[in-house]
Structure formats: structure tokens, C-alpha cells
Amino acid sequence: MTNCPMATMDSMAARLLGLAALLASPGAWACFDCRKLVEARVYGPDFASNLLALLMPLAVLGVLGVLVYFHETILDRLKNARQLDQ
């Protein structure tokens, strides 16, 4: 990495541009006649299983993040538990 201020500004500009693109994106839409069919399909009987399938990777990443963040504490507690057992 360089210490050039322009490199930092370019990176920041790219991040802000990406965030602006995400915030400015339009929501999903359907024509008036199809809207009821789309809503019925999305909120159908398998809505909970679809939602769970979408959220599962986030849960796994969250657990991995917590394990990485607290790995030293976890290892210290395991060492102390082994020492108490002996």
C-alpha cells in the first residue's frame, strides 16, 4: 500500500459510490395484474424455509466471526479447564 493521499481518496470514492448505488436502487416491482401473484408466491407456505435458507450463511459467518474474535479467550479457558482436570 502506498501512503499517497490520492490512493485513499480513490478508495473512499469507490466505497461511497458503491453505497450510493445500493441505496438508490429501486425496489422490486411488478405490473398491477401480476403483483398479487408475485406476493402470493413470495409469501407462500414455504416462506419460512426460504427465509431460513437465506439467513443461514449470515448465521454461519456470524458464528465464525465471534469465534475468531474470542479465540484467545476460548483457548485460555480450555487450558485452565485442562489444568483443573489434572
N, CA, C and O atoms as CSV, one atom per row, in Angstrom:
chain,resi,resn,atom,element,x,y,z
A,1,MET,N,N,0.836,-1.174,0.000
A,1,MET,CA,C,0.000,0.000,0.000
A,1,MET,C,C,0.877,1.232,0.000
A,1,MET,O,O,1.966,1.256,0.574
A,2,THR,N,N,0.385,2.217,-0.639
A,2,THR,CA,C,1.132,3.460,-0.697
A,2,THR,C,C,0.571,4.447,0.304
A,2,THR,O,O,-0.553,4.296,0.784
A,3,ASN,N,N,1.361,5.451,0.612
A,3,ASN,CA,C,0.920,6.499,1.519
A,3,ASN,C,C,0.379,7.703,0.756
A,3,ASN,O,O,0.211,8.778,1.331
A,4,CYS,N,N,0.112,7.534,-0.494
A,4,CYS,CA,C,-0.374,8.608,-1.349
A,4,CYS,C,C,-1.816,8.960,-0.962
A,4,CYS,O,O,-2.669,8.075,-0.909
A,5,PRO,N,N,-2.098,10.247,-0.689
A,5,PRO,CA,C,-3.469,10.625,-0.332
A,5,PRO,C,C,-4.477,10.351,-1.443
A,5,PRO,O,O,-5.651,10.103,-1.165
A,6,MET,N,N,-4.033,10.393,-2.699
A,6,MET,CA,C,-4.960,10.149,-3.803
A,6,MET,C,C,-5.443,8.707,-3.811
A,6,MET,O,O,-6.592,8.446,-4.164
A,7,ALA,N,N,-4.578,7.757,-3.424
A,7,ALA,CA,C,-4.990,6.357,-3.373
A,7,ALA,C,C,-6.094,6.176,-2.341
A,7,ALA,O,O,-7.040,5.424,-2.570
A,8,THR,N,N,-5.979,6.858,-1.210
A,8,THR,CA,C,-7.007,6.777,-0.177
A,8,THR,C,C,-8.299,7.410,-0.655
A,8,THR,O,O,-9.378,6.872,-0.405
A,9,MET,N,N,-8.212,8.525,-1.328
A,9,MET,CA,C,-9.406,9.196,-1.831
A,9,MET,C,C,-10.110,8.352,-2.887
A,9,MET,O,O,-11.339,8.288,-2.909
A,10,ASP,N,N,-9.349,7.710,-3.757
A,10,ASP,CA,C,-9.959,6.858,-4.772
A,10,ASP,C,C,-10.702,5.695,-4.121
A,10,ASP,O,O,-11.800,5.331,-4.544
A,11,SER,N,N,-10.095,5.122,-3.094
A,11,SER,CA,C,-10.732,4.009,-2.400
A,11,SER,C,C,-12.007,4.482,-1.700
A,11,SER,O,O,-13.034,3.804,-1.742
A,12,MET,N,N,-11.935,5.630,-1.067
A,12,MET,CA,C,-13.100,6.160,-0.377
A,12,MET,C,C,-14.201,6.529,-1.365
A,12,MET,O,O,-15.381,6.290,-1.111
A,13,ALA,N,N,-13.807,7.109,-2.485
A,13,ALA,CA,C,-14.795,7.463,-3.507
A,13,ALA,C,C,-15.483,6.219,-4.053
A,13,ALA,O,O,-16.691,6.229,-4.292
A,14,ALA,N,N,-14.728,5.158,-4.248
A,14,ALA,CA,C,-15.307,3.912,-4.744
A,14,ALA,C,C,-16.292,3.340,-3.731
A,14,ALA,O,O,-17.355,2.849,-4.111
A,15,ARG,N,N,-15.952,3.399,-2.455
A,15,ARG,CA,C,-16.854,2.887,-1.414
A,15,ARG,C,C,-18.136,3.713,-1.347
A,15,ARG,O,O,-19.235,3.167,-1.248
A,16,LEU,N,N,-17.983,5.034,-1.401
A,16,LEU,CA,C,-19.164,5.890,-1.352
A,16,LEU,C,C,-20.041,5.710,-2.580
A,16,LEU,O,O,-21.267,5.744,-2.482
A,17,LEU,N,N,-19.417,5.520,-3.732
A,17,LEU,CA,C,-20.180,5.298,-4.954
A,17,LEU,C,C,-20.956,3.977,-4.876
A,17,LEU,O,O,-22.116,3.910,-5.283
A,18,GLY,N,N,-20.319,2.944,-4.357
A,18,GLY,CA,C,-20.993,1.658,-4.195
A,18,GLY,C,C,-22.151,1.747,-3.219
A,18,GLY,O,O,-23.217,1.181,-3.464
A,19,LEU,N,N,-21.949,2.457,-2.108
A,19,LEU,CA,C,-23.017,2.634,-1.130
A,19,LEU,C,C,-24.166,3.433,-1.727
A,19,LEU,O,O,-25.332,3.105,-1.507
A,20,ALA,N,N,-23.846,4.470,-2.473
A,20,ALA,CA,C,-24.891,5.277,-3.110
A,20,ALA,C,C,-25.684,4.439,-4.122
A,20,ALA,O,O,-26.902,4.585,-4.232
A,21,ALA,N,N,-24.997,3.572,-4.850
A,21,ALA,CA,C,-25.685,2.724,-5.826
A,21,ALA,C,C,-26.636,1.754,-5.130
A,21,ALA,O,O,-27.723,1.482,-5.638
A,22,LEU,N,N,-26.235,1.229,-3.972
A,22,LEU,CA,C,-27.105,0.317,-3.235
A,22,LEU,C,C,-28.321,1.039,-2.655
A,22,LEU,O,O,-29.434,0.513,-2.671
A,23,LEU,N,N,-28.097,2.238,-2.148
A,23,LEU,CA,C,-29.197,2.975,-1.535
A,23,LEU,C,C,-30.174,3.538,-2.566
A,23,LEU,O,O,-31.360,3.696,-2.277
A,24,ALA,N,N,-29.684,3.837,-3.757
A,24,ALA,CA,C,-30.525,4.455,-4.769
A,24,ALA,C,C,-31.235,3.437,-5.656
A,24,ALA,O,O,-32.038,3.820,-6.508
A,25,SER,N,N,-30.959,2.173,-5.475
A,25,SER,CA,C,-31.575,1.176,-6.347
A,25,SER,C,C,-33.071,1.082,-6.078
A,25,SER,O,O,-33.500,1.144,-4.926
A,26,PRO,N,N,-33.857,0.934,-7.124
A,26,PRO,CA,C,-35.306,0.845,-6.927
A,26,PRO,C,C,-35.694,-0.522,-6.362
A,26,PRO,O,O,-34.979,-1.508,-6.538
A,27,GLY,N,N,-36.797,-0.558,-5.708
A,27,GLY,CA,C,-37.308,-1.824,-5.182
A,27,GLY,C,C,-37.851,-2.685,-6.305
A,27,GLY,O,O,-38.031,-2.221,-7.431
A,28,ALA,N,N,-38.103,-3.914,-5.994
A,28,ALA,CA,C,-38.680,-4.807,-6.997
A,28,ALA,C,C,-40.107,-4.363,-7.296
A,28,ALA,O,O,-40.785,-3.828,-6.419
A,29,TRP,N,N,-40.559,-4.575,-8.498
A,29,TRP,CA,C,-41.898,-4.163,-8.871
A,29,TRP,C,C,-42.474,-5.167,-9.844
A,29,TRP,O,O,-41.753,-5.936,-10.479
A,30,ALA,N,N,-43.770,-5.141,-9.944
A,30,ALA,CA,C,-44.480,-5.986,-10.903
A,30,ALA,C,C,-45.676,-5.185,-11.414
A,30,ALA,O,O,-46.120,-4.237,-10.766
A,31,CYS,N,N,-46.182,-5.562,-12.552
A,31,CYS,CA,C,-47.354,-4.871,-13.090
A,31,CYS,C,C,-48.546,-5.105,-12.161
A,31,CYS,O,O,-48.527,-6.010,-11.327
A,32,PHE,N,N,-49.560,-4.296,-12.313
A,32,PHE,CA,C,-50.712,-4.339,-11.416
A,32,PHE,C,C,-51.359,-5.728,-11.389
A,32,PHE,O,O,-51.748,-6.216,-10.328
A,33,ASP,N,N,-51.468,-6.349,-12.544
A,33,ASP,CA,C,-52.113,-7.668,-12.613
A,33,ASP,C,C,-51.244,-8.765,-11.998
A,33,ASP,O,O,-51.760,-9.711,-11.402
A,34,CYS,N,N,-49.947,-8.637,-12.142
A,34,CYS,CA,C,-49.045,-9.689,-11.661
A,34,CYS,C,C,-48.679,-9.521,-10.190
A,34,CYS,O,O,-48.206,-10.468,-9.563
A,35,ARG,N,N,-48.887,-8.351,-9.640
A,35,ARG,CA,C,-48.443,-8.068,-8.273
A,35,ARG,C,C,-49.027,-9.061,-7.265
A,35,ARG,O,O,-48.306,-9.541,-6.391
A,36,LYS,N,N,-50.295,-9.369,-7.372
A,36,LYS,CA,C,-50.917,-10.308,-6.435
A,36,LYS,C,C,-50.310,-11.697,-6.569
A,36,LYS,O,O,-50.111,-12.388,-5.570
A,37,LEU,N,N,-50.018,-12.104,-7.789
A,37,LEU,CA,C,-49.389,-13.416,-7.991
A,37,LEU,C,C,-47.981,-13.454,-7.408
A,37,LEU,O,O,-47.576,-14.446,-6.801
A,38,VAL,N,N,-47.240,-12.365,-7.598
A,38,VAL,CA,C,-45.871,-12.305,-7.064
A,38,VAL,C,C,-45.904,-12.342,-5.543
A,38,VAL,O,O,-45.136,-13.079,-4.924
A,39,GLU,N,N,-46.791,-11.550,-4.934
A,39,GLU,CA,C,-46.889,-11.558,-3.473
A,39,GLU,C,C,-47.328,-12.914,-2.942
A,39,GLU,O,O,-46.829,-13.364,-1.911
A,40,ALA,N,N,-48.249,-13.565,-3.625
A,40,ALA,CA,C,-48.696,-14.890,-3.195
A,40,ALA,C,C,-47.552,-15.900,-3.280
A,40,ALA,O,O,-47.430,-16.786,-2.434
A,41,ARG,N,N,-46.725,-15.758,-4.298
A,41,ARG,CA,C,-45.592,-16.678,-4.470
A,41,ARG,C,C,-44.513,-16.440,-3.412
A,41,ARG,O,O,-43.942,-17.386,-2.869
A,42,VAL,N,N,-44.242,-15.162,-3.130
A,42,VAL,CA,C,-43.198,-14.839,-2.156
A,42,VAL,C,C,-43.630,-15.230,-0.756
A,42,VAL,O,O,-42.864,-15.855,-0.021
A,43,TYR,N,N,-44.856,-14.867,-0.375
A,43,TYR,CA,C,-45.335,-15.127,0.975
A,43,TYR,C,C,-46.164,-16.400,1.042
A,43,TYR,O,O,-47.141,-16.472,1.787
A,44,GLY,N,N,-45.777,-17.390,0.274
A,44,GLY,CA,C,-46.491,-18.659,0.239
A,44,GLY,C,C,-46.173,-19.520,1.443
A,44,GLY,O,O,-45.551,-19.057,2.399
A,45,PRO,N,N,-46.598,-20.769,1.399
A,45,PRO,CA,C,-46.406,-21.667,2.542
A,45,PRO,C,C,-44.937,-21.995,2.838
A,45,PRO,O,O,-44.603,-22.378,3.959
A,46,ASP,N,N,-44.075,-21.849,1.853
A,46,ASP,CA,C,-42.664,-22.163,2.092
A,46,ASP,C,C,-41.832,-20.912,2.376
A,46,ASP,O,O,-40.612,-20.931,2.208
A,47,PHE,N,N,-42.479,-19.826,2.804
A,47,PHE,CA,C,-41.778,-18.573,3.089
A,47,PHE,C,C,-40.746,-18.748,4.197
A,47,PHE,O,O,-39.619,-18.269,4.073
A,48,ALA,N,N,-41.119,-19.430,5.278
A,48,ALA,CA,C,-40.212,-19.587,6.422
A,48,ALA,C,C,-38.972,-20.388,6.032
A,48,ALA,O,O,-37.865,-20.037,6.441
A,49,SER,N,N,-39.133,-21.443,5.260
A,49,SER,CA,C,-37.968,-22.238,4.867
A,49,SER,C,C,-37.070,-21.459,3.912
A,49,SER,O,O,-35.847,-21.579,3.985
A,50,ASN,N,N,-37.656,-20.663,3.019
A,50,ASN,CA,C,-36.841,-19.832,2.125
A,50,ASN,C,C,-36.085,-18.767,2.908
A,50,ASN,O,O,-34.911,-18.512,2.637
A,51,LEU,N,N,-36.744,-18.148,3.873
A,51,LEU,CA,C,-36.097,-17.138,4.690
A,51,LEU,C,C,-34.960,-17.746,5.495
A,51,LEU,O,O,-33.889,-17.149,5.609
A,52,LEU,N,N,-35.184,-18.921,6.049
A,52,LEU,CA,C,-34.137,-19.606,6.807
A,52,LEU,C,C,-32.953,-19.943,5.911
A,52,LEU,O,O,-31.804,-19.795,6.327
A,53,ALA,N,N,-33.212,-20.387,4.706
A,53,ALA,CA,C,-32.129,-20.709,3.777
A,53,ALA,C,C,-31.336,-19.463,3.397
A,53,ALA,O,O,-30.127,-19.542,3.179
A,54,LEU,N,N,-31.995,-18.330,3.317
A,54,LEU,CA,C,-31.297,-17.092,3.006
A,54,LEU,C,C,-30.477,-16.576,4.184
A,54,LEU,O,O,-29.414,-15.987,3.988
A,55,LEU,N,N,-30.959,-16.790,5.398
A,55,LEU,CA,C,-30.277,-16.272,6.579
A,55,LEU,C,C,-29.196,-17.203,7.120
A,55,LEU,O,O,-28.362,-16.766,7.914
A,56,MET,N,N,-29.184,-18.464,6.718
A,56,MET,CA,C,-28.216,-19.424,7.241
A,56,MET,C,C,-26.761,-19.008,6.994
A,56,MET,O,O,-25.954,-19.103,7.918
A,57,PRO,N,N,-26.392,-18.554,5.797
A,57,PRO,CA,C,-24.993,-18.130,5.613
A,57,PRO,C,C,-24.605,-16.965,6.528
A,57,PRO,O,O,-23.463,-16.896,6.984
A,58,LEU,N,N,-25.527,-16.063,6.796
A,58,LEU,CA,C,-25.227,-14.961,7.712
A,58,LEU,C,C,-25.005,-15.467,9.126
A,58,LEU,O,O,-24.134,-14.964,9.837
A,59,ALA,N,N,-25.775,-16.447,9.537
A,59,ALA,CA,C,-25.598,-17.023,10.868
A,59,ALA,C,C,-24.244,-17.722,10.973
A,59,ALA,O,O,-23.551,-17.593,11.982
A,60,VAL,N,N,-23.873,-18.454,9.942
A,60,VAL,CA,C,-22.573,-19.147,9.952
A,60,VAL,C,C,-21.438,-18.133,9.997
A,60,VAL,O,O,-20.489,-18.308,10.761
A,61,LEU,N,N,-21.518,-17.082,9.196
A,61,LEU,CA,C,-20.486,-16.047,9.215
A,61,LEU,C,C,-20.439,-15.348,10.564
A,61,LEU,O,O,-19.359,-15.004,11.045
A,62,GLY,N,N,-21.585,-15.136,11.174
A,62,GLY,CA,C,-21.618,-14.514,12.497
A,62,GLY,C,C,-20.936,-15.378,13.552
A,62,GLY,O,O,-20.162,-14.874,14.366
A,63,VAL,N,N,-21.221,-16.671,13.539
A,63,VAL,CA,C,-20.589,-17.587,14.498
A,63,VAL,C,C,-19.083,-17.647,14.264
A,63,VAL,O,O,-18.306,-17.629,15.219
A,64,LEU,N,N,-18.668,-17.718,13.005
A,64,LEU,CA,C,-17.230,-17.727,12.711
A,64,LEU,C,C,-16.566,-16.429,13.155
A,64,LEU,O,O,-15.453,-16.452,13.680
A,65,GLY,N,N,-17.232,-15.312,12.951
A,65,GLY,CA,C,-16.676,-14.030,13.393
A,65,GLY,C,C,-16.511,-13.972,14.901
A,65,GLY,O,O,-15.494,-13.485,15.395
A,66,VAL,N,N,-17.499,-14.463,15.638
A,66,VAL,CA,C,-17.400,-14.479,17.100
A,66,VAL,C,C,-16.275,-15.397,17.547
A,66,VAL,O,O,-15.534,-15.061,18.470
A,67,LEU,N,N,-16.137,-16.551,16.906
A,67,LEU,CA,C,-15.050,-17.474,17.262
A,67,LEU,C,C,-13.682,-16.861,16.988
A,67,LEU,O,O,-12.763,-17.015,17.792
A,68,VAL,N,N,-13.543,-16.179,15.879
A,68,VAL,CA,C,-12.260,-15.539,15.571
A,68,VAL,C,C,-11.978,-14.415,16.563
A,68,VAL,O,O,-10.845,-14.254,17.016
A,69,TYR,N,N,-12.998,-13.646,16.897
A,69,TYR,CA,C,-12.809,-12.515,17.806
A,69,TYR,C,C,-12.426,-12.982,19.212
A,69,TYR,O,O,-11.570,-12.372,19.853
A,70,PHE,N,N,-13.052,-14.058,19.694
A,70,PHE,CA,C,-12.817,-14.526,21.052
A,70,PHE,C,C,-11.904,-15.749,21.120
A,70,PHE,O,O,-11.912,-16.447,22.134
A,71,HIS,N,N,-11.124,-16.032,20.092
A,71,HIS,CA,C,-10.350,-17.277,20.084
A,71,HIS,C,C,-9.324,-17.338,21.210
A,71,HIS,O,O,-9.090,-18.416,21.756
A,72,GLU,N,N,-8.706,-16.217,21.576
A,72,GLU,CA,C,-7.726,-16.246,22.670
A,72,GLU,C,C,-8.404,-16.556,24.000
A,72,GLU,O,O,-7.876,-17.327,24.802
A,73,THR,N,N,-9.550,-15.970,24.233
A,73,THR,CA,C,-10.285,-16.220,25.473
A,73,THR,C,C,-10.732,-17.675,25.537
A,73,THR,O,O,-10.652,-18.308,26.590
A,74,ILE,N,N,-11.191,-18.194,24.433
A,74,ILE,CA,C,-11.639,-19.590,24.394
A,74,ILE,C,C,-10.464,-20.531,24.668
A,74,ILE,O,O,-10.598,-21.487,25.432
A,75,LEU,N,N,-9.320,-20.261,24.049
A,75,LEU,CA,C,-8.150,-21.113,24.279
A,75,LEU,C,C,-7.673,-21.032,25.720
A,75,LEU,O,O,-7.287,-22.048,26.298
A,76,ASP,N,N,-7.693,-19.832,26.313
A,76,ASP,CA,C,-7.293,-19.697,27.717
A,76,ASP,C,C,-8.218,-20.483,28.632
A,76,ASP,O,O,-7.754,-21.139,29.565
A,77,ARG,N,N,-9.504,-20.425,28.379
A,77,ARG,CA,C,-10.447,-21.178,29.216
A,77,ARG,C,C,-10.267,-22.682,29.057
A,77,ARG,O,O,-10.392,-23.433,30.024
A,78,LEU,N,N,-9.974,-23.121,27.832
A,78,LEU,CA,C,-9.724,-24.559,27.624
A,78,LEU,C,C,-8.471,-25.000,28.358
A,78,LEU,O,O,-8.449,-26.081,28.947
A,79,LYS,N,N,-7.411,-24.169,28.331
A,79,LYS,CA,C,-6.170,-24.517,29.065
A,79,LYS,C,C,-6.442,-24.602,30.558
A,79,LYS,O,O,-5.997,-25.539,31.221
A,80,ASN,N,N,-7.173,-23.626,31.090
A,80,ASN,CA,C,-7.482,-23.632,32.512
A,80,ASN,C,C,-8.338,-24.846,32.888
A,80,ASN,O,O,-8.142,-25.428,33.955
A,81,ALA,N,N,-9.266,-25.225,32.041
A,81,ALA,CA,C,-10.106,-26.387,32.325
A,81,ALA,C,C,-9.282,-27.661,32.312
A,81,ALA,O,O,-9.520,-28.556,33.124
A,82,ARG,N,N,-8.325,-27.760,31.412
A,82,ARG,CA,C,-7.463,-28.951,31.371
A,82,ARG,C,C,-6.571,-29.007,32.598
A,82,ARG,O,O,-6.329,-30.087,33.137
A,83,GLN,N,N,-6.081,-27.862,33.045
A,83,GLN,CA,C,-5.224,-27.839,34.219
A,83,GLN,C,C,-6.011,-28.229,35.468
A,83,GLN,O,O,-5.470,-28.891,36.354
A,84,LEU,N,N,-7.263,-27.833,35.550
A,84,LEU,CA,C,-8.091,-28.190,36.708
A,84,LEU,C,C,-8.426,-29.679,36.710
A,84,LEU,O,O,-8.581,-30.276,37.775
A,85,ASP,N,N,-8.541,-30.283,35.523
A,85,ASP,CA,C,-8.842,-31.716,35.437
A,85,ASP,C,C,-7.672,-32.580,35.863
A,85,ASP,O,O,-7.863,-33.707,36.318
A,86,GLN,N,N,-6.478,-32.068,35.721
A,86,GLN,CA,C,-5.291,-32.893,36.030
A,86,GLN,C,C,-4.959,-32.887,37.474
A,86,GLN,O,O,-3.995,-33.530,37.888
